[in-house]
């Protein structure tokens, strides 16, 4: 694979001088067209051999385009803030929004390659990392991101020559460390691992481009041309699958397809409508049990082992099922500094400019903390599915993306607790009417709630399929009968205490 990159490509000064002005002009034209349209972002990943011109390439891209609309991130050692969260958190936060160009100097490939080459990462973990990367890049392509992956290569002799030259100059010797020389001794090992990674992760939607780095002019023209071609393909609408824009409700109503019959049980039974809503708990027993569980939860939140873990709690369910009341009973047990409640509503303009899961990744808690989501990433397979705000291909692929997302959280030490609170249609009507008639509850009822009620069956079917497809060992669903609010709150607290206690050992 790398042999062709070592053949010694070279471009003369005259050819370089002739090609650069036109290339720069085209890059700027494409960049401003992307900025104006705001349909998709461009993400350039720069990886490869030390000394092969990665840094110079990042600088050239910023120089040849408008740097105000390029977001460049150099990923080195994890900061304390990054170490306290799942490994991919740092990359999700840095993704460019639609209309912008992002340059990642070092990326999600650096850690797996380094760990495998040095023997510090076990085979199973390494394979999991590569699977996660392939899934991530597929998701980015599906969301409309134009991904450009550049690998800069040097032969071992050329790398040694380049490091020696850099170290010999007072202006550049700071760029060479003892670690660079140590890695040069492991050149063959790094080459084998890198080649295997490139073969495994070069896909139709995110292919690798290997660039020989010994000739600066060749390297510059080749990398800039590849970036330009990706931008032009995006402008022509031929990269990825689509741009991920939401569908207007009026247009979606006509285009929405009925749920295939195969997904509906013959007897109309499913995981949601089979919940026993008759479960009850007397108020006196509730009060005693509540105090005990809240005390237990408080102790767990301050346990020394919580410093190595975090908790993500998801609340979904029927409208008026009591999610807010359950959340209040949870946070009442906690120090206000230890948790965050994130209410999820319609996405903002900033959130719509990013891949769907970005708005949730940004709120992931650091270790030792707890984040509660009042509604969550499941909106894509619930309200967006039923109301037609997401195309069918988008909400169908969301099941796999969500499972991968939650697996990453669990693998990093997060405890993921997911609750679905269910009430009957009759009980919902009773609660809706009570909210309309009670002054301090009036804010809880909206015209949208009444509209959603008309699609009770569609929401029930969507919820049942969601639970079936996203209930996993690492992030199981807890189905809560919420007709009796005392029973529901205790069920939530008992489950949360049990899950955290089990994770802390």
C-alpha positions in Angstrom: 0.0 0.0 0.0 2.7 2.5 1.0 5.1 1.4 -1.8 3.6 3.6 -4.4 3.9 6.6 -2.1 7.6 6.0 -1.8 8.3 6.2 -5.5 9.5 9.8 -5.3 7.0 12.2 -6.6 8.3 15.7 -7.4 7.0 18.9 -8.9 9.2 21.6 -10.3 9.1 25.2 -9.1 7.7 26.4 -12.4 4.9 23.9 -12.5 4.0 24.7 -8.9 4.0 28.4 -9.4 1.8 28.0 -12.4 -0.8 25.8 -10.7 -1.1 27.4 -7.3 -3.0 30.7 -8.2 -5.8 28.8 -10.0 -6.0 26.2 -7.2 -6.3 28.8 -4.5 -9.0 30.6 -6.5 -11.0 27.5 -6.8 -10.6 26.6 -3.2 -11.9 30.0 -2.1 -14.9 29.8 -4.6 -15.8 26.4 -3.2 -15.4 27.5 0.4 -17.7 30.5 0.0 -20.3 28.5 -1.9 -20.4 26.0 1.0 -20.6 28.9 3.5 -23.5 30.5 1.6 -25.5 27.3 1.1 -24.9 25.9 4.6 -26.0 22.5 3.5 -23.0 20.5 4.7 -19.6 20.8 6.4 -16.2 19.6 5.3 -14.0 17.7 7.7 -10.3 17.1 6.8 -8.4 14.5 8.8 -4.7 14.9 8.7 -2.7 11.8 9.9 0.5 10.1 9.0 4.2 9.7 9.6 6.0 12.3 11.8 7.9 14.8 9.7 5.9 14.1 6.6 4.4 17.6 6.4 1.1 17.3 8.3 1.5 20.6 10.1 2.6 22.4 7.0 -0.5 21.1 5.2 -2.8 22.4 7.9 -1.2 25.8 7.7 -1.4 25.9 3.9 -5.1 25.1 3.9 -5.7 28.0 6.3 -3.6 30.3 4.2 -5.1 29.4 0.9 -8.7 29.7 2.1 -10.4 32.2 4.4 -9.2 31.3 7.8 -12.2 32.8 9.5 -14.3 29.9 8.2 -11.8 27.1 8.9 -11.9 25.5 12.3 -8.6 23.8 13.0 -8.0 21.5 16.0 -4.7 19.9 17.0 -5.4 16.8 19.2 -2.5 15.9 21.5 -2.6 14.5 25.0 -6.1 14.5 26.6 -6.8 17.4 28.9 -8.2 16.7 32.4 -11.6 17.7 31.1 -11.3 15.2 28.2 -10.0 12.4 30.4 -13.1 12.8 32.6 -15.4 11.9 29.6 -15.8 9.2 26.9 -12.9 9.2 24.5 -14.9 10.5 21.5 -16.3 13.4 23.4 -13.4 15.7 22.4 -13.9 15.0 18.7 -17.7 15.5 18.8 -17.3 18.9 20.4 -14.9 20.0 17.7 -17.0 19.0 14.6 -17.5 21.8 12.2 -21.1 23.1 11.6 -22.7 23.2 8.2 -21.0 25.8 6.0 -17.6 25.5 7.7 -14.4 23.6 7.0 -12.9 21.7 9.9 -9.3 20.4 10.0 -8.3 17.8 12.5 -4.6 17.6 13.0 -4.5 14.2 14.6 -7.9 12.5 15.0 -9.7 9.4 16.3 -7.0 7.3 14.5 -4.1 8.4 16.6 -4.8 6.6 19.8 -5.7 3.2 18.3 -2.6 3.2 16.0 -0.3 4.3 18.8 -1.7 1.9 21.3 -1.5 -1.1 18.9 2.0 -0.2 17.8 3.3 0.1 21.3 1.4 -2.9 22.5 -0.5 -1.1 25.2 -4.0 -1.8 23.7 -5.4 -5.3 23.6 -6.6 -6.8 20.4 -10.3 -6.8 21.4 -10.2 -3.1 22.4 -8.3 -2.2 19.2 -10.9 -4.0 17.1 -13.7 -2.2 19.0 -12.0 1.1 18.3 -11.8 0.5 14.6 -15.5 -0.7 14.5 -16.5 2.5 16.3 -14.5 4.6 13.8 -16.1 3.0 10.8 -19.6 3.5 12.4 -18.8 7.1 13.2 -17.6 7.9 9.7 -20.7 6.2 8.2 -22.9 8.3 10.4 -21.0 11.5 9.4 -21.5 10.6 5.7 -25.2 9.9 6.3 -25.5 13.3 8.0 -24.0 15.0 4.9 -20.4 15.6 6.2 -17.8 15.6 3.4 -15.0 13.7 5.0 -11.5 13.9 3.5 -8.9 11.6 5.0 -5.2 12.4 4.2 -2.4 10.1 5.2 1.1 11.6 4.8 3.8 9.0 4.3 7.6 8.9 4.4 10.0 6.0 4.0 12.1 5.3 7.1 15.2 6.9 5.5 13.3 10.0 4.5 11.8 10.3 7.9 15.2 10.1 9.5 16.5 12.7 7.0 13.6 15.0 7.7 14.0 14.8 11.5 17.7 15.4 11.3 17.2 18.5 9.1 14.5 19.9 11.5 16.7 19.3 14.5 19.7 20.9 12.9 17.9 24.3 12.5 17.4 26.6 15.4 14.1 27.7 14.0 12.6 24.2 13.8 14.5 22.0 16.4 11.6 22.5 18.8 9.4 20.4 16.6 11.5 17.3 17.2 11.3 15.4 20.5 13.0 12.4 22.0 9.8 10.6 21.4 10.0 11.2 17.6 13.4 9.4 17.6 12.0 6.6 19.7 9.1 6.1 17.3 11.6 6.1 14.4 13.2 3.0 15.9 9.7 1.4 15.8 9.1 2.5 12.2 8.4 -0.9 10.8 5.9 -1.7 13.6 4.1 1.6 13.1 4.0 1.1 9.3 2.4 -2.4 9.6 -0.2 -1.2 12.1 -1.0 1.9 10.0 -1.4 0.0 6.8 -3.8 -2.5 8.5 -5.8 0.4 9.9 -6.0 2.2 6.6 -7.1 -1.0 4.8 -9.8 -1.6 7.4 -11.2 1.9 7.5 -10.9 3.1 3.9 -14.5 3.0 2.7 -16.6 4.3 -0.2 -18.0 7.2 1.9 -14.7 8.0 3.7 -11.7 6.7 1.6 -8.0 7.2 2.6 -5.7 9.2 0.4 -2.0 8.4 0.8 0.3 11.2 0.0 4.1 11.0 -0.3 5.5 13.7 1.9 9.1 14.1 0.9 8.4 16.8 -1.8 6.7 19.8 -0.3 5.3 21.1 -3.6 3.8 17.7 -4.6 2.4 17.2 -1.1 0.8 20.7 -1.1 -0.8 20.5 -4.5 -2.1 16.9 -4.0 -3.7 17.5 -0.6 -5.2 20.9 -1.6 -6.6 19.3 -4.8 -8.2 16.4 -2.9 -9.8 18.9 -0.5 -11.1 20.9 -3.4 -12.5 17.8 -5.2 -14.4 16.8 -2.0 -15.8 20.3 -1.7 -16.9 20.3 -5.3 -18.6 16.9 -5.0 -20.5 18.1 -1.9 -21.7 21.2 -3.8 -22.8 19.0 -6.7 -24.7 16.9 -4.1 -22.9 13.6 -4.8 -21.1 13.0 -1.4 -22.8 11.2 1.4 -26.5 10.3 1.2 -28.2 13.5 1.9 -27.8 16.7 3.9 -29.9 15.7 6.9 -32.3 18.6 6.7 -35.5 18.3 8.6 -38.7 17.7 6.6 -41.4 20.3 6.8 -44.5 18.8 8.6 -46.8 19.7 5.7 -44.6 18.0 3.1 -43.9 15.0 5.3 -47.6 14.3 5.9 -48.0 13.5 2.2 -44.7 11.7 1.8 -44.8 9.6 5.0 -45.2 5.9 4.4 -47.3 3.6 6.7 -45.4 1.4 9.0 -44.8 -2.0 7.2 -47.3 -4.6 8.4 -44.5 -6.9 9.4 -43.6 -4.6 12.3 -47.1 -4.8 13.8 -47.9 -7.9 15.8 -50.9 -9.8 14.6 -52.6 -9.6 18.0 -51.6 -5.9 18.3 -49.7 -6.6 21.5 -46.3 -5.0 22.1 -43.9 -4.1 24.9 -45.7 -0.9 25.7 -49.4 -1.8 25.7 -48.6 -4.9 27.8 -47.3 -2.9 30.8 -49.5 -3.6 33.8 -50.8 -0.1 34.6 -52.7 -1.3 37.7 -49.7 -1.3 39.9 -50.3 0.8 43.0 -48.5 2.1 46.1 -50.3 3.7 49.0 -49.1 7.2 49.9 -48.0 6.3 53.4 -45.7 3.5 52.2 -44.5 5.9 49.4 -43.3 8.5 51.9 -41.3 6.0 53.9 -39.8 4.3 50.9 -39.0 7.7 49.2 -37.0 9.0 52.1 -35.0 5.8 52.4 -34.2 5.6 48.6 -33.3 9.3 48.4 -30.9 8.8 51.3 -29.4 5.8 49.6 -29.0 7.6 46.3 -27.3 10.5 48.1 -24.7 8.2 49.7 -24.0 6.5 46.3 -23.5 9.9 44.6 -20.8 10.7 47.1 -19.2 7.2 47.0 -15.4 7.3 46.4 -15.8 5.0 43.4 -18.1 7.5 41.7 -14.9 9.5 40.8 -14.3 6.8 38.1 -17.8 6.7 36.8 -20.7 8.9 35.7 -24.4 8.5 35.4 -26.6 9.3 32.4 -30.4 9.1 33.1 -32.9 9.2 30.2 -36.6 10.0 30.8 -39.0 9.3 27.9 -42.7 8.4 28.0 -46.3 9.4 27.3 -47.1 13.0 27.6 -48.3 13.8 31.1 -46.9 10.5 32.4 -45.0 12.2 35.3 -41.5 12.5 34.0 -41.0 15.9 35.7 -42.3 14.6 39.0 -39.9 11.6 38.9 -37.0 13.8 38.0 -37.7 16.1 40.9 -37.6 13.2 43.3 -34.3 12.1 41.9 -32.5 15.5 42.1 -34.0 16.2 45.5 -31.6 13.5 46.8 -28.5 15.0 45.2 -26.1 17.9 45.9 -27.0 20.6 43.4 -23.3 20.7 42.3 -23.3 17.0 41.3 -26.0 16.9 38.6 -27.4 18.6 35.6 -30.9 18.4 34.1 -31.0 18.8 30.3 -34.5 19.5 28.9 -34.7 18.6 25.2 -37.0 20.6 23.0 -36.9 21.4 19.3 -33.2 21.8 18.1 -31.8 25.3 17.8 -30.2 26.7 14.7 -26.8 25.8 16.2 -27.9 22.3 16.8 -29.4 21.8 13.4 -26.1 22.7 11.8 -24.4 19.6 13.4 -24.9 15.9 13.2 -28.0 14.8 15.2 -26.2 13.3 18.2 -23.9 16.4 18.6 -26.4 18.2 20.8 -26.4 15.2 23.3 -22.7 14.5 23.2 -22.0 18.0 24.3 -23.9 17.5 27.6 -22.2 14.2 28.6 -21.2 14.4 32.3 -17.7 14.2 33.5 -16.8 11.3 35.9 -18.3 11.7 39.3 -21.3 13.6 37.9 -24.9 12.8 36.9 -26.8 14.2 33.9 -30.6 13.7 33.5 -32.2 14.1 30.1 -35.9 15.1 30.1 -36.5 13.7 26.6 -33.4 12.7 24.7 -31.8 11.4 21.5 -34.8 9.0 21.2 -36.8 11.9 19.7 -35.5 10.9 16.3 -37.3 7.5 16.5 -40.4 8.9 18.3 -41.6 12.4 17.5 -39.4 12.9 14.4 -40.5 9.6 13.1 -44.2 10.0 13.8 -44.5 13.7 12.7 -42.4 13.2 9.6 -39.6 15.5 10.7 -37.0 12.9 9.8 -36.9 10.9 6.6 -37.5 7.1 7.1 -33.9 6.2 6.2 -32.8 8.6 9.0 -34.9 7.3 11.8 -34.2 3.7 10.8 -30.4 4.2 10.9 -30.8 6.0 14.2 -31.3 2.7 16.1 -27.8 1.5 15.3 -26.3 4.9 15.9 -27.9 5.2 19.3 -26.8 1.7 20.3 -23.3 2.6 19.3 -23.5 5.9 21.2 -24.7 4.3 24.4 -22.1 1.5 24.1 -19.4 4.1 24.0 -20.8 5.7 27.2 -21.0 2.4 29.0 -17.5 1.4 27.8 -16.1 4.6 29.3 -17.6 3.8 32.7 -20.9 5.6 32.4 -24.0 4.1 34.0 -26.8 4.5 31.4 -30.4 4.3 32.9 -33.3 4.7 30.6 -36.9 5.0 31.7 -40.1 4.9 29.7 -43.1 6.1 31.8 -46.5 4.8 30.5 -50.1 5.8 31.3 -53.4 4.9 29.6 -55.0 7.1 27.1 -57.9 7.7 29.5 -55.5 8.8 32.3 -53.7 11.1 29.9 -57.0 12.8 29.0 -57.8 13.2 32.8 -54.4 14.8 33.4 -54.6 17.1 30.4 -58.0 18.4 31.5 -56.6 18.9 35.1 -53.7 20.9 33.7 -56.0 23.1 31.7 -58.2 23.8 34.8 -55.4 24.4 37.3 -53.6 27.7 37.2 -50.2 26.7 38.3 -50.3 23.7 35.9 -51.6 25.5 32.9 -48.1 26.0 31.5 -47.7 22.2 31.2 -50.3 21.8 28.5 -49.9 23.0 24.9 -51.7 22.6 21.6 -48.9 20.3 20.6 -49.9 17.9 23.4 -53.4 17.7 22.1 -52.1 17.1 18.5 -49.8 14.3 19.7 -52.7 12.7 21.5 -54.5 12.2 18.2 -51.6 9.9 17.1 -51.6 7.8 20.3 -51.4 4.5 18.3 -48.5 5.7 16.1 -46.5 6.9 19.1 -47.2 3.6 21.0 -46.0 1.6 18.0 -42.9 3.8 17.6 -42.1 3.5 21.3 -42.5 -0.3 21.3 -40.1 -0.7 18.4 -37.7 1.7 20.0 -37.6 -0.3 23.3 -37.2 -3.5 21.3 -34.3 -2.3 19.2 -32.4 -0.2 21.7 -32.8 -2.2 24.9 -29.3 -3.6 25.5 -27.4 -5.2 28.3 -25.3 -2.1 28.7 -28.2 0.3 28.5 -31.5 -1.5 29.2 -34.9 0.1 29.3 -37.0 0.2 32.4 -40.7 0.3 31.6 -42.6 2.1 34.4 -46.3 1.9 35.0 -47.0 5.5 35.8 -50.8 5.5 36.3 -50.0 5.7 40.0 -47.5 8.4 40.4 -46.2 7.1 43.8 -45.5 3.7 42.3 -43.7 5.3 39.3 -41.4 7.5 41.4 -40.4 4.6 43.6 -39.8 2.3 40.7 -37.5 4.9 39.1 -35.5 5.5 42.3 -35.2 1.8 43.1 -33.9 1.1 39.6 -31.5 4.0 39.6 -30.1 3.0 43.0 -29.8 -0.6 42.0 -28.0 0.2 38.7 -25.5 2.6 40.3 -24.8 0.3 43.3 -24.2 -2.6 40.9 -21.8 -0.5 38.8 -19.8 0.7 41.8 -19.4 -2.9 43.0 
